[in-house]
């Protein structure tokens, strides 16, 4: 009589997946194996620890192993599981747009702090919305704020639309197709906040980025030109035209860009210019208030 091999268990699959990911140099191998198995099973990661001896069906095992192999090739985890968490919101992700990052949550936090201090605000613009992360986070946290989300990539625009609808924010987040602030000429001197995470990587630095970023993220969301500030230089004067006197411009930036961008903002009549650091202590955000 032929004995059937026992079905793999949760614990065994986690060990197998973590070992493969670790062999490919992924530092968070165990946690990422957990994310992949939880997604394959359709459960929360916490439940994996409640049922380590749970048998897993062959179809799910095959699907999990395919996903682990994809991650071993340095495909971003968020593309494989299909989502990322951003300020408590679950956002669908895809190769069409930059994966939302924790540093950008700090940019949103800065905007919300300013809204409390200088508000109430009526209109904010998220430039280059990508997944819609900034726009959705602002709208979710500030119920009286109308957010205009601008995006030039058709793929990213569709992705943002999916996220806005899934979060029930369609009534207060309006998508607009176009490059930077060019399609919003009707809002001159009417906007309270312009916020953006522009591409800020110098072109020459792109080959040295981690494989997950270099090979899988959209280049147009990364490449900021020779010194990383081409898009910022275009955006600052456009924002100055749209913002009302006293309105704020907040932008993410790359390392060692604060001094130059500060000069660009001063030339466009911005005042109270400040810089904030990211979770690693690197100067990552710059903001200023439009003068009279």
N, C-alpha and C positions, 0 to 999 in steps of 0.2 A: 504494500500500500504506500502510495506517495504522500508524504506529509507536506502541507502547504507552509511556506515560510510565514512567520507572523508579520502582520502589517507594521510598518515603521511607526514609532510613537513620536509624540510631540518632542520629548526630550532628546531622542536620537536625531531627529531631523534638525533641531536647533544646533546640536553639536556638529553635525555634518556641515550645515550651512556656514556656521561660524568659522570652522576650520578652513573651508575653501576661501572665504572672503579674507581671512587673516593671511593666508598664503599669498594673496595678491596685494598685500600691503595696505589693506583698508583698516584704519585704526579703531573704528567702532564696529568691528566685525560682529560681535555678539548682539549688540543692539539692533544692527541692521538685519541680521538673520531673524530676530524677533519680529521686526516690522513686516518683513516679507512673509513669514509664516502666519502671523496674525491676519494679514491681508488675504492670504490664500484661504484661510479658514473662515474669514468674515467675522472675526471676534476682536476684542481689545487685547492689547499685549498682556495686560495683567492676568487675563484668564489662562494664558499659557502656563503660568506658574501654579495655577490651581489644578491643572490636569496634565502633568508631565508624562503620565503613562497612557494618555489617551491615544488609541490607535487612529491612524490617518489613512483615509482611502487612497487607492492607487492614483486616481485622477488628480487629487489635490497634491499628492506627493510629486507627481510629474510636473504639475504647474509650479510648485514651489521650487523645484530644482531648476526649472527653466529661468525663473526669476533670479535665483542666486547666480546662475551663470551670466545673466545679463549684468548684474551688479559687479561680478568679478571682472567684467570688461570695462568697468568704471562708468557705466551708464548711471546717471544720477538716480538715487533711491526714489526721489519724488516722481520721476518719470515712470518708474516701474509700478509704484503703488498708486500713482495718479493724483496725488494731492499733497498739499503742504498746509500746516497750521500757521496762521498769522494773526496775532493778537486775538486768539480765541476763535477765529473764523477758519473754516476748512475751505481751502481754495483748490479748485481743479488746476492741475499743472500739465504742461505739454512742452515739446521742444519749440513751440511757437513763441514762447516768452520766457524771460528770465525768471528763475525760481525765486520766490520771495525769501528774503534773508532776515535774520534777527536784527541786523544793524538798521534795516529800514523801519523796523518797529520803533526804534528810538527817534527816527525822523517824525513819525506819526505822533509819538508822545510829545515831542517838542511843539508840534502844531497845536495839539490839544491844550497844552499849557498856555500857549499864547492866546488861544481862543477864550480861555477862562479869564485871562488877565485883560485882554483888549476887546473882547467881544461885547455883545453877541454878533456873530458873523453870519452873513447870508449866503455868500457864494465862494466856493473854493474850486481851484482847478488843479487836477492831477495830470502832469505832463508826461507822456510816454507811459501810460498806465499799465501796459503788460498784462498780467493776470487780473488787474483791477485791485490789487492788494491795498494800495494806499487809499484809493477812492472808497472802497468798501469799508475799510477800517475807520476812516473819518466819518462816513455816513452812519455807521453802526454806533459810534461813540457820541456823535453830536446830532441828535434827531432834528434840529432846526436848520441844519446846514444842507444846502443844495450843492452837489459836487458835479463838476463837469470833468469827464475823463477823456483825454485826447490821446489818440494812438494812430500811427501811420501804417503799421503792419496789419494787413487784413486778417492774418491768422491770430495775432494777439488780440485784435479787436473782437473776433468771434469768441475767443477764450474768455476775455473779460465779460462779455455779454452773458455767457453761460454762468459765470460766478455771480454776477450781479443778480440775475434772475433766481438762482438757487438760494441766495441769501435773502430774497424778498426785498431788495433795495432798488428795484427798477423805478419806483416813483420818485427817488431822490438822487440817483446817480444817472447822469445822461452821458452817453457815449458819443464822441465826435471823431470822425476820421480826418486826419490831417497831420501836418508836420509842426511840432511844437505848438506855439500859440497862434499860428497864422490863420486858422479857421475861425478864430474868436474875435474878429475885429469889431463886432457889435458890442463888446463888453468893455470898451475903453473906459478907464477910471471907475470901473464898477465892481472889481473883484477884491475880496478881502484877503485871500491867501492863494499863492501859487506854490505848489510843492512838486518836487521832481527828484527822481533818481536817474539822472542821465548817464549815458555811457561815459566812463572816466578812466579806462585803462589806456595808457599810451600804446599806439599801434605796435611799437617794437617790443613791448612786454607781453603781448598776447601768446607767443609761442612758449613762454615760461609758466603759463598758468597751469593749475592742476588739470589733469585730463578730463575730469567731470565738467569743468567749466570750458576749457579750450575746445573740446571735441563735441560737446553736446548743447551748449547754450548758444542762442542766436548771436552771431558776431555783431550785428547792428546794435545790440543791447550792451556790448562790451567796449567796442572800439571808439575811443574818444579823440582820435587823431594823434598827431605826432607827440603832443605833450599831455594828451588826455582831456583837454579842456575846450575842444572845438565846439561842442554842443552847448556848454555853459556860456561861452562867449556870445552865442546867438540867442540863447534863452534870456539872459539878464536884461538886455534892452527891450525885448518883447514883453517881459513881465512888468517892466517899469511903465509901459504904456497901458497895460490892462489894469494894474492895481490902482485902487483909490489911494489918495494921500493917507499914509498911516497903515496901508496894507503891507503884508509880509511876503517875502520870498524865502523859501527854504529849499536847499539842494544837498544831495549827497555829493561827495567828491572823493578823489583819490588822495593818497599820501603826498604831502609836500605841495599841495595845490592851494592851500588856504591864502597864502600871501598874495599870489597873483589874482585869485578870484576876488579877494577883498578889494584890490585896486579896480577891477572891472565893475564891481558893484558900486563903489564910490563914484566912479565916472558916470554911472547911470542914476545918480542922485539917491542912492540908498544910504541910510543912516543906521546907527545902533547895530552895526555888523558884529556878529558873534560866531564863534566856532564851538562845536561840540565833538566829543570823542566817542568812538565806538566801544564795543565790549572788550577790545584788546588794548584800549587806551590810545588808539590812533585817531588823529584829527580826521573826522569822516563827514561832518555836516557843517554847512555854512548858511547863515541866514541874515537877513537885514530888513529894515523897515523903510518903505518908500517915503522920502521926504516931501515937504509941501511944494 
